[in-house]
Amino acid sequence: MTDLNTLRYSEEHEWVAVDGESATIGITDFAADALGDIVFVELPAVGTSFSRGDVFGEAESTKSVSELYAR
């Protein structure tokens, strides 16, 4: 289980946990409650580069589509 104190959070209720050259991303409970059930996630191909603030994917839920931002 991830230690919540080591996560980095965005203003859009996304979080990232970095482990060496790998990163795990997720959304907060607040965002999950607001979105409802996630039905599709679009992510970049492995090895894709992007900069802080870039949109790198989308999360589609039963209520809306939300962009995922690099932080």
PDB file of N, CA, C and O in Angstrom:
ATOM      1  N   MET A   1       0.844  -1.188   0.000  1.00  0.00           N
ATOM      2  CA  MET A   1       0.000   0.000   0.000  1.00  0.00           C
ATOM      3  C   MET A   1       0.881   1.240   0.000  1.00  0.00           C
ATOM      4  O   MET A   1       1.940   1.260   0.628  1.00  0.00           O
ATOM      5  N   THR A   2       0.443   2.264  -0.701  1.00  0.00           N
ATOM      6  CA  THR A   2       1.187   3.511  -0.817  1.00  0.00           C
ATOM      7  C   THR A   2       0.967   4.381   0.412  1.00  0.00           C
ATOM      8  O   THR A   2      -0.159   4.528   0.887  1.00  0.00           O
ATOM      9  N   ASP A   3       2.057   4.958   0.924  1.00  0.00           N
ATOM     10  CA  ASP A   3       1.974   5.905   2.035  1.00  0.00           C
ATOM     11  C   ASP A   3       1.433   7.224   1.478  1.00  0.00           C
ATOM     12  O   ASP A   3       2.096   7.873   0.670  1.00  0.00           O
ATOM     13  N   LEU A   4       0.242   7.619   1.903  1.00  0.00           N
ATOM     14  CA  LEU A   4      -0.405   8.823   1.368  1.00  0.00           C
ATOM     15  C   LEU A   4       0.430  10.079   1.572  1.00  0.00           C
ATOM     16  O   LEU A   4       0.279  11.042   0.820  1.00  0.00           O
ATOM     17  N   ASN A   5       1.312  10.091   2.575  1.00  0.00           N
ATOM     18  CA  ASN A   5       2.143  11.263   2.835  1.00  0.00           C
ATOM     19  C   ASN A   5       3.247  11.435   1.794  1.00  0.00           C
ATOM     20  O   ASN A   5       3.844  12.508   1.715  1.00  0.00           O
ATOM     21  N   THR A   6       3.534  10.408   0.995  1.00  0.00           N
ATOM     22  CA  THR A   6       4.588  10.507  -0.018  1.00  0.00           C
ATOM     23  C   THR A   6       4.040  10.876  -1.393  1.00  0.00           C
ATOM     24  O   THR A   6       4.812  11.081  -2.329  1.00  0.00           O
ATOM     25  N   LEU A   7       2.731  10.962  -1.524  1.00  0.00           N
ATOM     26  CA  LEU A   7       2.121  11.291  -2.812  1.00  0.00           C
ATOM     27  C   LEU A   7       2.233  12.778  -3.101  1.00  0.00           C
ATOM     28  O   LEU A   7       2.256  13.597  -2.182  1.00  0.00           O
ATOM     29  N   ARG A   8       2.302  13.125  -4.388  1.00  0.00           N
ATOM     30  CA  ARG A   8       2.259  14.523  -4.815  1.00  0.00           C
ATOM     31  C   ARG A   8       0.899  14.744  -5.460  1.00  0.00           C
ATOM     32  O   ARG A   8       0.489  13.986  -6.339  1.00  0.00           O
ATOM     33  N   TYR A   9       0.204  15.786  -5.019  1.00  0.00           N
ATOM     34  CA  TYR A   9      -1.169  16.050  -5.453  1.00  0.00           C
ATOM     35  C   TYR A   9      -1.239  17.268  -6.362  1.00  0.00           C
ATOM     36  O   TYR A   9      -0.441  18.197  -6.240  1.00  0.00           O
ATOM     37  N   SER A  10      -2.216  17.251  -7.285  1.00  0.00           N
ATOM     38  CA  SER A  10      -2.481  18.411  -8.137  1.00  0.00           C
ATOM     39  C   SER A  10      -3.757  19.093  -7.657  1.00  0.00           C
ATOM     40  O   SER A  10      -4.511  18.540  -6.855  1.00  0.00           O
ATOM     41  N   GLU A  11      -3.984  20.304  -8.162  1.00  0.00           N
ATOM     42  CA  GLU A  11      -5.214  21.025  -7.833  1.00  0.00           C
ATOM     43  C   GLU A  11      -6.434  20.358  -8.461  1.00  0.00           C
ATOM     44  O   GLU A  11      -7.567  20.622  -8.058  1.00  0.00           O
ATOM     45  N   GLU A  12      -6.202  19.494  -9.447  1.00  0.00           N
ATOM     46  CA  GLU A  12      -7.293  18.793 -10.130  1.00  0.00           C
ATOM     47  C   GLU A  12      -7.620  17.456  -9.463  1.00  0.00           C
ATOM     48  O   GLU A  12      -8.336  16.636 -10.037  1.00  0.00           O
ATOM     49  N   HIS A  13      -7.099  17.236  -8.255  1.00  0.00           N
ATOM     50  CA  HIS A  13      -7.372  16.026  -7.462  1.00  0.00           C
ATOM     51  C   HIS A  13      -6.752  14.765  -8.058  1.00  0.00           C
ATOM     52  O   HIS A  13      -7.288  13.667  -7.906  1.00  0.00           O
ATOM     53  N   GLU A  14      -5.623  14.931  -8.733  1.00  0.00           N
ATOM     54  CA  GLU A  14      -4.839  13.799  -9.213  1.00  0.00           C
ATOM     55  C   GLU A  14      -3.653  13.634  -8.276  1.00  0.00           C
ATOM     56  O   GLU A  14      -3.259  14.586  -7.602  1.00  0.00           O
ATOM     57  N   TRP A  15      -3.082  12.440  -8.224  1.00  0.00           N
ATOM     58  CA  TRP A  15      -1.875  12.228  -7.434  1.00  0.00           C
ATOM     59  C   TRP A  15      -0.894  11.363  -8.203  1.00  0.00           C
ATOM     60  O   TRP A  15      -1.272  10.637  -9.122  1.00  0.00           O
ATOM     61  N   VAL A  16       0.371  11.448  -7.817  1.00  0.00           N
ATOM     62  CA  VAL A  16       1.419  10.626  -8.413  1.00  0.00           C
ATOM     63  C   VAL A  16       2.329  10.124  -7.302  1.00  0.00           C
ATOM     64  O   VAL A  16       2.650  10.858  -6.367  1.00  0.00           O
ATOM     65  N   ALA A  17       2.738   8.871  -7.416  1.00  0.00           N
ATOM     66  CA  ALA A  17       3.734   8.266  -6.530  1.00  0.00           C
ATOM     67  C   ALA A  17       4.896   7.847  -7.420  1.00  0.00           C
ATOM     68  O   ALA A  17       4.725   7.020  -8.316  1.00  0.00           O
ATOM     69  N   VAL A  18       6.077   8.413  -7.180  1.00  0.00           N
ATOM     70  CA  VAL A  18       7.248   8.132  -8.002  1.00  0.00           C
ATOM     71  C   VAL A  18       8.131   7.123  -7.284  1.00  0.00           C
ATOM     72  O   VAL A  18       8.409   7.253  -6.092  1.00  0.00           O
ATOM     73  N   ASP A  19       8.570   6.104  -8.040  1.00  0.00           N
ATOM     74  CA  ASP A  19       9.464   5.077  -7.516  1.00  0.00           C
ATOM     75  C   ASP A  19      10.558   4.863  -8.552  1.00  0.00           C
ATOM     76  O   ASP A  19      10.390   4.089  -9.494  1.00  0.00           O
ATOM     77  N   GLY A  20      11.682   5.556  -8.371  1.00  0.00           N
ATOM     78  CA  GLY A  20      12.754   5.479  -9.365  1.00  0.00           C
ATOM     79  C   GLY A  20      12.311   6.109 -10.663  1.00  0.00           C
ATOM     80  O   GLY A  20      11.959   7.288 -10.698  1.00  0.00           O
ATOM     81  N   GLU A  21      12.327   5.326 -11.740  1.00  0.00           N
ATOM     82  CA  GLU A  21      11.911   5.830 -13.049  1.00  0.00           C
ATOM     83  C   GLU A  21      10.461   5.499 -13.371  1.00  0.00           C
ATOM     84  O   GLU A  21       9.988   5.781 -14.472  1.00  0.00           O
ATOM     85  N   SER A  22       9.755   4.904 -12.420  1.00  0.00           N
ATOM     86  CA  SER A  22       8.344   4.554 -12.618  1.00  0.00           C
ATOM     87  C   SER A  22       7.458   5.465 -11.785  1.00  0.00           C
ATOM     88  O   SER A  22       7.864   5.964 -10.735  1.00  0.00           O
ATOM     89  N   ALA A  23       6.250   5.671 -12.268  1.00  0.00           N
ATOM     90  CA  ALA A  23       5.286   6.481 -11.529  1.00  0.00           C
ATOM     91  C   ALA A  23       3.923   5.804 -11.579  1.00  0.00           C
ATOM     92  O   ALA A  23       3.530   5.229 -12.594  1.00  0.00           O
ATOM     93  N   THR A  24       3.220   5.887 -10.469  1.00  0.00           N
ATOM     94  CA  THR A  24       1.845   5.412 -10.387  1.00  0.00           C
ATOM     95  C   THR A  24       0.964   6.631 -10.218  1.00  0.00           C
ATOM     96  O   THR A  24       1.243   7.487  -9.379  1.00  0.00           O
ATOM     97  N   ILE A  25      -0.109   6.723 -11.014  1.00  0.00           N
ATOM     98  CA  ILE A  25      -1.000   7.872 -10.921  1.00  0.00           C
ATOM     99  C   ILE A  25      -2.373   7.425 -10.451  1.00  0.00           C
ATOM    100  O   ILE A  25      -2.749   6.261 -10.593  1.00  0.00           O
ATOM    101  N   GLY A  26      -3.116   8.373  -9.890  1.00  0.00           N
ATOM    102  CA  GLY A  26      -4.467   8.073  -9.447  1.00  0.00           C
ATOM    103  C   GLY A  26      -5.234   9.355  -9.207  1.00  0.00           C
ATOM    104  O   GLY A  26      -4.739  10.450  -9.472  1.00  0.00           O
ATOM    105  N   ILE A  27      -6.438   9.209  -8.707  1.00  0.00           N
ATOM    106  CA  ILE A  27      -7.268  10.353  -8.358  1.00  0.00           C
ATOM    107  C   ILE A  27      -7.691  10.216  -6.904  1.00  0.00           C
ATOM    108  O   ILE A  27      -7.740   9.115  -6.356  1.00  0.00           O
ATOM    109  N   THR A  28      -7.994  11.349  -6.294  1.00  0.00           N
ATOM    110  CA  THR A  28      -8.395  11.358  -4.894  1.00  0.00           C
ATOM    111  C   THR A  28      -9.806  10.796  -4.733  1.00  0.00           C
ATOM    112  O   THR A  28     -10.546  10.659  -5.706  1.00  0.00           O
ATOM    113  N   ASP A  29     -10.163  10.478  -3.501  1.00  0.00           N
ATOM    114  CA  ASP A  29     -11.526  10.023  -3.215  1.00  0.00           C
ATOM    115  C   ASP A  29     -12.548  11.077  -3.631  1.00  0.00           C
ATOM    116  O   ASP A  29     -13.620  10.742  -4.134  1.00  0.00           O
ATOM    117  N   PHE A  30     -12.212  12.356  -3.419  1.00  0.00           N
ATOM    118  CA  PHE A  30     -13.111  13.445  -3.811  1.00  0.00           C
ATOM    119  C   PHE A  30     -13.404  13.377  -5.305  1.00  0.00           C
ATOM    120  O   PHE A  30     -14.561  13.451  -5.719  1.00  0.00           O
ATOM    121  N   ALA A  31     -12.350  13.234  -6.117  1.00  0.00           N
ATOM    122  CA  ALA A  31     -12.530  13.161  -7.572  1.00  0.00           C
ATOM    123  C   ALA A  31     -13.306  11.913  -7.962  1.00  0.00           C
ATOM    124  O   ALA A  31     -14.171  11.966  -8.836  1.00  0.00           O
ATOM    125  N   ALA A  32     -13.005  10.796  -7.323  1.00  0.00           N
ATOM    126  CA  ALA A  32     -13.702   9.541  -7.638  1.00  0.00           C
ATOM    127  C   ALA A  32     -15.194   9.663  -7.348  1.00  0.00           C
ATOM    128  O   ALA A  32     -16.023   9.197  -8.130  1.00  0.00           O
ATOM    129  N   ASP A  33     -15.534  10.286  -6.228  1.00  0.00           N
ATOM    130  CA  ASP A  33     -16.949  10.481  -5.892  1.00  0.00           C
ATOM    131  C   ASP A  33     -17.631  11.407  -6.898  1.00  0.00           C
ATOM    132  O   ASP A  33     -18.780  11.177  -7.276  1.00  0.00           O
ATOM    133  N   ALA A  34     -16.921  12.458  -7.332  1.00  0.00           N
ATOM    134  CA  ALA A  34     -17.495  13.415  -8.277  1.00  0.00           C
ATOM    135  C   ALA A  34     -17.663  12.805  -9.668  1.00  0.00           C
ATOM    136  O   ALA A  34     -18.632  13.107 -10.365  1.00  0.00           O
ATOM    137  N   LEU A  35     -16.727  11.949 -10.071  1.00  0.00           N
ATOM    138  CA  LEU A  35     -16.772  11.368 -11.414  1.00  0.00           C
ATOM    139  C   LEU A  35     -17.743  10.206 -11.541  1.00  0.00           C
ATOM    140  O   LEU A  35     -18.343  10.019 -12.599  1.00  0.00           O
ATOM    141  N   GLY A  36     -17.904   9.442 -10.507  1.00  0.00           N
ATOM    142  CA  GLY A  36     -18.685   8.210 -10.626  1.00  0.00           C
ATOM    143  C   GLY A  36     -17.795   7.092 -11.140  1.00  0.00           C
ATOM    144  O   GLY A  36     -16.575   7.148 -10.984  1.00  0.00           O
ATOM    145  N   ASP A  37     -18.385   6.089 -11.742  1.00  0.00           N
ATOM    146  CA  ASP A  37     -17.622   4.941 -12.234  1.00  0.00           C
ATOM    147  C   ASP A  37     -16.762   5.324 -13.438  1.00  0.00           C
ATOM    148  O   ASP A  37     -17.260   5.895 -14.408  1.00  0.00           O
ATOM    149  N   ILE A  38     -15.461   5.003 -13.367  1.00  0.00           N
ATOM    150  CA  ILE A  38     -14.559   5.212 -14.499  1.00  0.00           C
ATOM    151  C   ILE A  38     -14.802   4.076 -15.491  1.00  0.00           C
ATOM    152  O   ILE A  38     -14.750   2.902 -15.125  1.00  0.00           O
ATOM    153  N   VAL A  39     -15.068   4.432 -16.752  1.00  0.00           N
ATOM    154  CA  VAL A  39     -15.355   3.413 -17.759  1.00  0.00           C
ATOM    155  C   VAL A  39     -14.249   3.287 -18.807  1.00  0.00           C
ATOM    156  O   VAL A  39     -14.187   2.285 -19.519  1.00  0.00           O
ATOM    157  N   PHE A  40     -13.372   4.296 -18.909  1.00  0.00           N
ATOM    158  CA  PHE A  40     -12.298   4.249 -19.896  1.00  0.00           C
ATOM    159  C   PHE A  40     -11.214   5.230 -19.491  1.00  0.00           C
ATOM    160  O   PHE A  40     -11.512   6.323 -19.010  1.00  0.00           O
ATOM    161  N   VAL A  41      -9.953   4.846 -19.682  1.00  0.00           N
ATOM    162  CA  VAL A  41      -8.815   5.730 -19.443  1.00  0.00           C
ATOM    163  C   VAL A  41      -7.915   5.677 -20.664  1.00  0.00           C
ATOM    164  O   VAL A  41      -7.567   4.599 -21.147  1.00  0.00           O
ATOM    165  N   GLU A  42      -7.541   6.849 -21.160  1.00  0.00           N
ATOM    166  CA  GLU A  42      -6.605   6.945 -22.282  1.00  0.00           C
ATOM    167  C   GLU A  42      -5.285   7.484 -21.755  1.00  0.00           C
ATOM    168  O   GLU A  42      -5.242   8.564 -21.165  1.00  0.00           O
ATOM    169  N   LEU A  43      -4.201   6.728 -21.967  1.00  0.00           N
ATOM    170  CA  LEU A  43      -2.870   7.120 -21.517  1.00  0.00           C
ATOM    171  C   LEU A  43      -1.908   7.116 -22.697  1.00  0.00           C
ATOM    172  O   LEU A  43      -2.167   6.460 -23.706  1.00  0.00           O
ATOM    173  N   PRO A  44      -0.785   7.853 -22.575  1.00  0.00           N
ATOM    174  CA  PRO A  44       0.190   7.869 -23.668  1.00  0.00           C
ATOM    175  C   PRO A  44       0.937   6.537 -23.764  1.00  0.00           C
ATOM    176  O   PRO A  44       0.937   5.739 -22.826  1.00  0.00           O
ATOM    177  N   ALA A  45       1.563   6.320 -24.898  1.00  0.00           N
ATOM    178  CA  ALA A  45       2.384   5.123 -25.087  1.00  0.00           C
ATOM    179  C   ALA A  45       3.594   5.178 -24.156  1.00  0.00           C
ATOM    180  O   ALA A  45       4.067   6.259 -23.806  1.00  0.00           O
ATOM    181  N   VAL A  46       4.085   4.022 -23.764  1.00  0.00           N
ATOM    182  CA  VAL A  46       5.283   3.940 -22.930  1.00  0.00           C
ATOM    183  C   VAL A  46       6.421   4.669 -23.635  1.00  0.00           C
ATOM    184  O   VAL A  46       6.645   4.483 -24.831  1.00  0.00           O
ATOM    185  N   GLY A  47       7.137   5.503 -22.880  1.00  0.00           N
ATOM    186  CA  GLY A  47       8.265   6.243 -23.426  1.00  0.00           C
ATOM    187  C   GLY A  47       7.914   7.620 -23.951  1.00  0.00           C
ATOM    188  O   GLY A  47       8.808   8.372 -24.339  1.00  0.00           O
ATOM    189  N   THR A  48       6.636   7.971 -23.973  1.00  0.00           N
ATOM    190  CA  THR A  48       6.207   9.290 -24.435  1.00  0.00           C
ATOM    191  C   THR A  48       6.676  10.351 -23.450  1.00  0.00           C
ATOM    192  O   THR A  48       6.553  10.173 -22.239  1.00  0.00           O
ATOM    193  N   SER A  49       7.210  11.450 -23.961  1.00  0.00           N
ATOM    194  CA  SER A  49       7.658  12.560 -23.116  1.00  0.00           C
ATOM    195  C   SER A  49       6.624  13.674 -23.138  1.00  0.00           C
ATOM    196  O   SER A  49       5.977  13.915 -24.157  1.00  0.00           O
ATOM    197  N   PHE A  50       6.475  14.350 -22.007  1.00  0.00           N
ATOM    198  CA  PHE A  50       5.608  15.513 -21.923  1.00  0.00           C
ATOM    199  C   PHE A  50       6.125  16.395 -20.810  1.00  0.00           C
ATOM    200  O   PHE A  50       6.929  15.965 -19.984  1.00  0.00           O
ATOM    201  N   SER A  51       5.663  17.629 -20.793  1.00  0.00           N
ATOM    202  CA  SER A  51       6.129  18.625 -19.833  1.00  0.00           C
ATOM    203  C   SER A  51       5.050  18.955 -18.824  1.00  0.00           C
ATOM    204  O   SER A  51       3.873  18.659 -19.032  1.00  0.00           O
ATOM    205  N   ARG A  52       5.462  19.567 -17.737  1.00  0.00           N
ATOM    206  CA  ARG A  52       4.526  19.987 -16.703  1.00  0.00           C
ATOM    207  C   ARG A  52       3.423  20.838 -17.319  1.00  0.00           C
ATOM    208  O   ARG A  52       3.687  21.753 -18.100  1.00  0.00           O
ATOM    209  N   GLY A  53       2.197  20.523 -16.960  1.00  0.00           N
ATOM    210  CA  GLY A  53       1.045  21.256 -17.460  1.00  0.00           C
ATOM    211  C   GLY A  53       0.429  20.670 -18.716  1.00  0.00           C
ATOM    212  O   GLY A  53      -0.695  21.018 -19.077  1.00  0.00           O
ATOM    213  N   ASP A  54       1.161  19.777 -19.392  1.00  0.00           N
ATOM    214  CA  ASP A  54       0.625  19.141 -20.600  1.00  0.00           C
ATOM    215  C   ASP A  54      -0.498  18.169 -20.247  1.00  0.00           C
ATOM    216  O   ASP A  54      -0.463  17.518 -19.203  1.00  0.00           O
ATOM    217  N   VAL A  55      -1.481  18.080 -21.118  1.00  0.00           N
ATOM    218  CA  VAL A  55      -2.504  17.039 -20.999  1.00  0.00           C
ATOM    219  C   VAL A  55      -1.885  15.758 -21.545  1.00  0.00           C
ATOM    220  O   VAL A  55      -1.393  15.739 -22.673  1.00  0.00           O
ATOM    221  N   PHE A  56      -1.907  14.686 -20.750  1.00  0.00           N
ATOM    222  CA  PHE A  56      -1.306  13.436 -21.214  1.00  0.00           C
ATOM    223  C   PHE A  56      -2.302  12.289 -21.327  1.00  0.00           C
ATOM    224  O   PHE A  56      -1.928  11.175 -21.691  1.00  0.00           O
ATOM    225  N   GLY A  57      -3.560  12.554 -21.018  1.00  0.00           N
ATOM    226  CA  GLY A  57      -4.558  11.501 -21.137  1.00  0.00           C
ATOM    227  C   GLY A  57      -5.922  11.988 -20.701  1.00  0.00           C
ATOM    228  O   GLY A  57      -6.114  13.160 -20.378  1.00  0.00           O
ATOM    229  N   GLU A  58      -6.866  11.060 -20.698  1.00  0.00           N
ATOM    230  CA  GLU A  58      -8.238  11.365 -20.287  1.00  0.00           C
ATOM    231  C   GLU A  58      -8.799  10.216 -19.465  1.00  0.00           C
ATOM    232  O   GLU A  58      -8.454   9.052 -19.671  1.00  0.00           O
ATOM    233  N   ALA A  59      -9.669  10.569 -18.534  1.00  0.00           N
ATOM    234  CA  ALA A  59     -10.431   9.580 -17.776  1.00  0.00           C
ATOM    235  C   ALA A  59     -11.903   9.823 -18.081  1.00  0.00           C
ATOM    236  O   ALA A  59     -12.428  10.909 -17.832  1.00  0.00           O
ATOM    237  N   GLU A  60     -12.556   8.814 -18.617  1.00  0.00           N
ATOM    238  CA  GLU A  60     -13.971   8.924 -18.967  1.00  0.00           C
ATOM    239  C   GLU A  60     -14.792   8.180 -17.921  1.00  0.00           C
ATOM    240  O   GLU A  60     -14.525   7.019 -17.611  1.00  0.00           O
ATOM    241  N   SER A  61     -15.786   8.863 -17.389  1.00  0.00           N
ATOM    242  CA  SER A  61     -16.652   8.255 -16.383  1.00  0.00           C
ATOM    243  C   SER A  61     -18.088   8.250 -16.876  1.00  0.00           C
ATOM    244  O   SER A  61     -18.390   8.698 -17.983  1.00  0.00           O
ATOM    245  N   THR A  62     -18.953   7.740 -16.039  1.00  0.00           N
ATOM    246  CA  THR A  62     -20.373   7.731 -16.384  1.00  0.00           C
ATOM    247  C   THR A  62     -20.955   9.137 -16.378  1.00  0.00           C
ATOM    248  O   THR A  62     -22.046   9.357 -16.904  1.00  0.00           O
ATOM    249  N   LYS A  63     -20.229  10.105 -15.783  1.00  0.00           N
ATOM    250  CA  LYS A  63     -20.731  11.472 -15.683  1.00  0.00           C
ATOM    251  C   LYS A  63     -20.030  12.464 -16.602  1.00  0.00           C
ATOM    252  O   LYS A  63     -20.650  13.432 -17.041  1.00  0.00           O
ATOM    253  N   SER A  64     -18.735  12.244 -16.908  1.00  0.00           N
ATOM    254  CA  SER A  64     -17.989  13.230 -17.686  1.00  0.00           C
ATOM    255  C   SER A  64     -16.675  12.647 -18.193  1.00  0.00           C
ATOM    256  O   SER A  64     -16.326  11.502 -17.907  1.00  0.00           O
ATOM    257  N   VAL A  65     -15.957  13.473 -18.958  1.00  0.00           N
ATOM    258  CA  VAL A  65     -14.599  13.151 -19.390  1.00  0.00           C
ATOM    259  C   VAL A  65     -13.684  14.196 -18.772  1.00  0.00           C
ATOM    260  O   VAL A  65     -13.943  15.394 -18.887  1.00  0.00           O
ATOM    261  N   SER A  66     -12.615  13.751 -18.117  1.00  0.00           N
ATOM    262  CA  SER A  66     -11.674  14.656 -17.464  1.00  0.00           C
ATOM    263  C   SER A  66     -10.284  14.459 -18.039  1.00  0.00           C
ATOM    264  O   SER A  66      -9.835  13.330 -18.233  1.00  0.00           O
ATOM    265  N   GLU A  67      -9.605  15.570 -18.310  1.00  0.00           N
ATOM    266  CA  GLU A  67      -8.232  15.501 -18.796  1.00  0.00           C
ATOM    267  C   GLU A  67      -7.291  15.221 -17.633  1.00  0.00           C
ATOM    268  O   GLU A  67      -7.558  15.613 -16.498  1.00  0.00           O
ATOM    269  N   LEU A  68      -6.184  14.536 -17.927  1.00  0.00           N
ATOM    270  CA  LEU A  68      -5.140  14.256 -16.948  1.00  0.00           C
ATOM    271  C   LEU A  68      -3.947  15.139 -17.278  1.00  0.00           C
ATOM    272  O   LEU A  68      -3.502  15.178 -18.425  1.00  0.00           O
ATOM    273  N   TYR A  69      -3.423  15.850 -16.276  1.00  0.00           N
ATOM    274  CA  TYR A  69      -2.352  16.818 -16.479  1.00  0.00           C
ATOM    275  C   TYR A  69      -1.050  16.348 -15.852  1.00  0.00           C
ATOM    276  O   TYR A  69      -1.042  15.752 -14.776  1.00  0.00           O
ATOM    277  N   ALA A  70       0.058  16.628 -16.547  1.00  0.00           N
ATOM    278  CA  ALA A  70       1.387  16.333 -16.007  1.00  0.00           C
ATOM    279  C   ALA A  70       1.729  17.378 -14.960  1.00  0.00           C
ATOM    280  O   ALA A  70       1.530  18.573 -15.179  1.00  0.00           O
ATOM    281  N   ARG A  71       2.233  16.937 -13.843  1.00  0.00           N
ATOM    282  CA  ARG A  71       2.645  17.848 -12.769  1.00  0.00           C
ATOM    283  C   ARG A  71       4.065  17.598 -12.444  1.00  0.00           C
ATOM    284  O   ARG A  71       4.622  18.255 -11.565  1.00  0.00           O
TER     285      ARG A  71
END
